[in-house]
Amino acid sequence: MLSDRATRPGVTGPQETAGGPVKAAVILPFDRFGLRGVSAHGESSANRAADAKLAEAVGLTASIGLTIVHSAIFPLRATRPSTLLGEGQVEMVHEECERHGVTVVVVDAALSPVQQRNLERAWGAKVIDRTGLILEIFGERARTREGALQVELAHLSYQRTRLVRSWTHLERQRGGFGFLGGPGESQIEIDRRLIDERIVRLKKELEQVRRTRGLHRSARARVPYPVVALVGYTNAGKSTLFNALTGAGVFAQDQLFATLDPTMRAIKLPSGRTVILSDTVGFISDLPTQLVEAFRATLEEVAAADIILHVRDAAHPDSAAQRADVLGVLAEMAQGEDATMDEAWPSRVIEVLNKADLMGGVDSVPEIPGAIAVSALTGDGLDALREALDARMTAGMETADYRIALADGASLAWLYEHGEVLSREDTEDTIRVSVRLTPADRARFEQRGH
């Protein structure tokens, strides 16, 4: 983490030391041979993708308050086990570090512990790879107990690999008296064991948090409203859309990973139906494997949702690739023995093309079948989105007949609120109703004992 180099005055402000702002360089090693192609305009698709990836890395770096004074793309002809980059490229970065007074270099790639250590020696600066950078951001943003536990677990899993493979100063042997480790146990083994013990405790605490969240979901299933989950690439405008639809004050800012902890609010649709809107963490390409597991609970809200709103930044030049990244993660959640998502999840997705204001309005956004163009910032297109949610909620509704006891006014009120009562016949001791319900609402009602 960066705490050994800089103080943390806040998420949005620049990080500073006694000598002023913390200056950073952002380096993108790019495999140009793995991404060949030419667009209709003759521009290399590899170059376009590289520019987009560098811009994302710069945005990620800026979001933790570092001052970026240099950024560069380095095409790789071959990867060097010792430094990843070639000798000439390493020297070029060293010259830029000296010229600009850089103290932190972000390498937008997965570095081995050895590569990270060698680059730090060559550049005389702290080196952070993509995994370390995202962990740093998550550490800044997490606010809830669950989020803090998830971040610490991910960080320890990452730190453990650095400890085992590259902390050569810990390889000395030391004696022990039982409580410091057995005789002859090396310092690196002690530290690794302490980390492993902490990881075990964190996993137990997280499991308790997940059980609590499961109880909350069960409670919503008994007194429920359909759940609509917002998903999308980071900085696609999910939190701004959430605020626009709910009137809530969820933190929304033009920065990556502004939201890490799921937030839920109830909203009314034009038909009068109530749904629960859930804002979730943003997706990103090449998410560190430690975070994929650590943030599983955050995505459970998406798996349980009745409707998934896939919010896209329609104005982003890499919008199509971002869409593929999000759908890829959702597809992975529906695979394997521990799948949390059912295989029919694509039928629950509505695409929302956000940031239409940057393209001249909703009418200027290229049409995509089934997608809805909106501007969460101006409110343009939100009425059409609400109507689409209403239409999706009523699609595939089933007709069911129930006998309701006269004293069970709560069940009758539930049917009127969540369904469309087609007929009603009152008798001396019961009320017979014929009602149209969504399959999800029908299951919810029948879980109440009907």
Rosetta blueprint (number, residue, H / E / L):
1 M L
2 L L
3 S L
4 D L
5 R L
6 A L
7 T L
8 R L
9 P L
10 G L
11 V L
12 T L
13 G L
14 P L
15 Q L
16 E E
17 T E
18 A L
19 G L
20 G E
21 P E
22 V L
23 K E
24 A E
25 A E
26 V E
27 I E
28 L E
29 P E
30 F E
31 D L
32 R L
33 F L
34 G L
35 L L
36 R L
37 G L
38 V E
39 S L
40 A L
41 H L
42 G L
43 E L
44 S E
45 S H
46 A H
47 N H
48 R H
49 A H
50 A H
51 D H
52 A H
53 K H
54 L H
55 A H
56 E H
57 A H
58 V H
59 G H
60 L H
61 T H
62 A H
63 S L
64 I L
65 G L
66 L L
67 T E
68 I E
69 V E
70 H E
71 S E
72 A E
73 I E
74 F E
75 P E
76 L L
77 R L
78 A L
79 T L
80 R E
81 P L
82 S L
83 T L
84 L E
85 L L
86 G L
87 E H
88 G H
89 Q H
90 V H
91 E H
92 M H
93 V H
94 H H
95 E H
96 E H
97 C H
98 E H
99 R H
100 H H
101 G L
102 V L
103 T L
104 V E
105 V E
106 V E
107 V E
108 D L
109 A L
110 A L
111 L L
112 S L
113 P H
114 V H
115 Q H
116 Q H
117 R H
118 N H
119 L H
120 E H
121 R H
122 A H
123 W H
124 G L
125 A L
126 K E
127 V E
128 I E
129 D E
130 R H
131 T H
132 G H
133 L H
134 I H
135 L H
136 E H
137 I H
138 F H
139 G H
140 E H
141 R H
142 A L
143 R L
144 T L
145 R H
146 E H
147 G H
148 A H
149 L H
150 Q H
151 V H
152 E H
153 L H
154 A H
155 H H
156 L H
157 S H
158 Y H
159 Q H
160 R H
161 T H
162 R H
163 L H
164 V H
165 R H
166 S H
167 W L
168 T H
169 H H
170 L H
171 E L
172 R L
173 Q E
174 R L
175 G L
176 G L
177 F L
178 G E
179 F L
180 L L
181 G E
182 G L
183 P L
184 G L
185 E L
186 S E
187 Q H
188 I H
189 E H
190 I H
191 D H
192 R H
193 R H
194 L H
195 I H
196 D H
197 E H
198 R H
199 I H
200 V H
201 R H
202 L H
203 K H
204 K H
205 E H
206 L H
207 E H
208 Q H
209 V H
210 R H
211 R H
212 T H
213 R H
214 G H
215 L H
216 H H
217 R H
218 S H
219 A H
220 R H
221 A H
222 R H
223 V L
224 P L
225 Y L
226 P L
227 V E
228 V E
229 A E
230 L E
231 V E
232 G E
233 Y E
234 T L
235 N L
236 A L
237 G L
238 K H
239 S H
240 T H
241 L H
242 F H
243 N H
244 A H
245 L H
246 T H
247 G L
248 A L
249 G L
250 V L
251 F L
252 A L
253 Q L
254 D L
255 Q L
256 L L
257 F L
258 A L
259 T L
260 L L
261 D L
262 P L
263 T E
264 M E
265 R E
266 A E
267 I E
268 K E
269 L L
270 P L
271 S L
272 G L
273 R L
274 T E
275 V E
276 I E
277 L E
278 S E
279 D E
280 T L
281 V L
282 G L
283 F E
284 I L
285 S L
286 D L
287 L L
288 P L
289 T H
290 Q H
291 L H
292 V H
293 E H
294 A H
295 F L
296 R H
297 A H
298 T H
299 L H
300 E H
301 E H
302 V H
303 A H
304 A L
305 A L
306 D L
307 I E
308 I E
309 L E
310 H E
311 V E
312 R E
313 D E
314 A L
315 A L
316 H L
317 P L
318 D L
319 S H
320 A H
321 A H
322 Q H
323 R H
324 A H
325 D H
326 V H
327 L H
328 G H
329 V H
330 L H
331 A H
332 E H
333 M H
334 A L
335 Q L
336 G L
337 E L
338 D L
339 A L
340 T L
341 M L
342 D L
343 E L
344 A L
345 W H
346 P H
347 S H
348 R H
349 V E
350 I E
351 E E
352 V E
353 L E
354 N E
355 K L
356 A H
357 D H
358 L H
359 M H
360 G L
361 G L
362 V H
363 D H
364 S H
365 V L
366 P L
367 E L
368 I L
369 P L
370 G L
371 A L
372 I E
373 A E
374 V L
375 S L
376 A L
377 L L
378 T L
379 G L
380 D L
381 G L
382 L H
383 D H
384 A H
385 L H
386 R H
387 E H
388 A H
389 L H
390 D H
391 A H
392 R H
393 M H
394 T H
395 A L
396 G L
397 M L
398 E E
399 T E
400 A E
401 D E
402 Y E
403 R E
404 I E
405 A E
406 L L
407 A L
408 D L
409 G H
410 A H
411 S H
412 L H
413 A H
414 W H
415 L H
416 Y H
417 E H
418 H H
419 G L
420 E E
421 V E
422 L E
423 S E
424 R E
425 E E
426 D E
427 T L
428 E L
429 D L
430 T E
431 I E
432 R E
433 V E
434 S E
435 V E
436 R E
437 L E
438 T L
439 P H
440 A H
441 D H
442 R H
443 A H
444 R H
445 F H
446 E H
447 Q H
448 R L
449 G L
450 H L
